[in-house]
């Protein structure tokens, strides 16, 4: 079996926006909203790739395209060596069991009219995970794994807190014994006091079940806690990738540096910290020419406004999409 679980090549997703009557009468072409633009990466078996960026940068769209919940407009998706980019729903059925998702909002991702038992048993029977005689024992083990008692099985989602609902979502995803899990901002809707519990549970389950994960978040501090590698996304493109240590200790892209400066530090008396990021992310319907970050970049030059930046390799695992980086003190010997 290959060590590469997921390989994404030049994946793109654009949404056609409806034209107004005025635009139609003027003969204006249909405008497109860029969600994902030629994104490429690989995830190896048992690895967790943290995908981070501000809201609206395309993280969730990318995750939904990988899961084929949305159809990409370009590129390819290879899952365990199989090209699933344009596979039919029938061909995707066995793949669905191997790749699962935990959604961001635990309040809307569970069916309010089904008990926990009904939700999980439905998945067990559809994918023929176990016999009906074994369902109760399987359900009890599964709930215990995510930190819930069997008493929860016959309750409806409204009886649980946000953290408990996310545990139920995890149990539902793990019920079919997947190899790959997409966690789409699984703690952003939870109280801070509960976030650490769910993150610790995720890392424990990853190690126990040997999962490969794509962990989507907008906070670098959370990504560092669970990821082995990090990909930083901005306006539909991945601008920097590297191991967790490379990105956090030697960030090269100005956007990554801005995100890192935004992290809270235990220095309440310091007031001279630089502003993290200025300005708002541009509209994905009007993507800037050249480097997409140049409208907010503190070191942007004329070349950044006119030419698309190259993807530079800093190490076998560290890449940055920038005209002006790596920094002058970068040592190319690390590629040897």
Secondary structure, DSSP 8 states (H G I E B T S, - for coil): --SEEEEEEEEEEEEE----HHHHHHT----EEEEEEEEEEEEETT-EEEEE--TTSSHHHHHHHHTTSS--SEEEEEETTEE-TT--HHHHHHHHHHEEEE-S-TTTSS-TTSBHHHHHHHHHHHTT-S-GGGHHHHHHHHHHHTT--GGGGGSBGGGS-HHHHHHHHHHHHHTT--SEEEEESTTTTS-HHHHHHHHHHHHHHHHHHT-EEEEEES-HHHHHHH-SEEEEEETTEEEEEEEHHHHHHS--SHHHHHHHHTS--S-TT------S--S----TTS--SSSTTTTT-TT--HHHHHS---EEEEETTEEEE-SS-S-TT--GGGG-
